[in-house]
């Protein structure tokens, strides 16, 4: 089986190293790629090389820095913030403030003036934002990257992150 691990950073290896080694030992073709290699982190891309004898190290995943990449990031930030309009998150003031501070573009800070909406209205807003997300064209280098890796299994960590 071909397994592709996509991790935010090489430092996530500490959570998966035994699983990666076990899969490789059992004959699975394992590949590792990361979405960022921020300086100052305890493990950089060079840390992946220790696995090179047992797994394929693909390095960095293609990053979309163009118009659609920034549009996608802004859209996902608004999607993350919009969930706090739901009445069940009314008491999550600190989480709402953190999402606003961490990822919501300044042009959308006015959304914080909306205290809450009905569950039905939140669902409609979420569906509209998801429809916009589906309308964004796939990033060709990412499509090529995934087609070349051709994994049977794709593992992503963390799966959920802001924006």
N, C-alpha and C positions, 0 to 999 in steps of 0.2 A: 504494500500500500504506500502511496506517496502522501506524505504529511508535510504541510507548510505551516510553520509557526510565524505569525506576524506579531511582533512586539513593539511597543512604543519605543523602548530603549533597551540596549544590551543588558542593562542592570536587571531586567526582568528574568534573565536567565536563571537567577538564583531560585526562582519559584518553579522552574521547569527542567532544570538540568538533569535530574534523575529520570524524569519521564522521557526526555529526549534520548538519553543514553540507553534506556531500556528499549525504546522503540527501535533504535539503530541496532542494538544487540539482537533483537528478534527479526532482523532482516528488512525492516521497513526503510524506505528511502525518505529521510528526513531533511528538510531544508529550513533555514532560519533567515528571516529578514526583519529589519527594524524600520520604524517610521521616523525616528529622530536619533541624532547622536550629539546631544547637547554637551558642550564642554562643561566641565565642572562636575559631571556625574561620576560616580565611583567606577563604572565600567564603560569603556568606549567600544567602538567597533573592533578594535584589536582584541578585545576580550572574547569575541566570537571565534577567533582563530584557533583557540584551544579545542574546538569541536570539529575542525576542518577534516580530521582523519576519519571521522565517523559520520559526519553530516555535511550537506552542501551549505556553504555560507553564501547567501545571495547579497548580503550587505544592505544598502538603503533601498527602500521602496520608492518608486518615483513620486515626487511631490508636485502637486499642481499649484503653482504660484501665480497663474494667469487670472484672467477675468472670472472664469467659471470656478476656479479654486477659491478665490476670495468671496465670490457670490455664495458658494456652497457654505463656507465657514460662517458668513453673516446669517444665512438662512437657518443653519443649525443652531446658532446662538439664539435667534428669536424663538425657534422651536423649543429649546431648553427653557427659556424664560417663560414662554406661554403656559407651560404646565402649572406654574405658580398662580395662575388666575383661578384655578379650580378651588372651590371652597375647602376641600380636604387638606389643602396646603396653606390655608389662611394663617396658621400658627407657625409656619416655617419661614419666619422673617429672616433669620440668619442665612438660610440656604438660598433664599431669593436674592438677598443682598450679595451673596458670594457669586452667584451666577451673573448678576448684573455687573459686578466689579471685574470678574474674571474674563468673561467672553462677550457680553452684550455690547455691540458697537455704540459709541456715544450718540450717534444719530437716532438710536432707538431707546435711549434712556427715558424718554417721555412715557414709554409703556409702563414704567413703575408707578405712574399716577393712577393706573387702573388697579383698584384694590383686589377685586375678585369678580368673576363672572359665573353665570350658571353652568352646571356641568354640560348641558347641551350646547351652549355657546362655545365652551372650551373645545368640545369634540369637533364642532364645525371649523373652528380656527385651526385645530390640529390637522384635520383632513385637508383643508386648503393648503396649509404649509407643506404637508406630505406630497400633495399633488404637484406643487412647485418643485419640490425636491426630485420627484420622479421625472420632471421635464428637463432637468439639467443633463446635458449630454455626458456620457462616460468619458473619462480622460484616457485618450488612446494609449499613452505610455503605461498606464496602470492596467488596461485591458491586455496589452502585449505582455506585461510582466506576469500576469496571472495565467495567460495562455501558455507562455513559455514554461512556467513552473508546473502547470497542469496538475494541481494537487487533487487527490481523492478526498482529502480532509483538510480543511482550513481552520486553524486555531488562531484567534485574535485575542491579545491581551494588552491593555484592558479593553474589554468589549464596549463598555460604557465610559465615556469621557465627555467633558464639557465641549459643546459645539462639534 
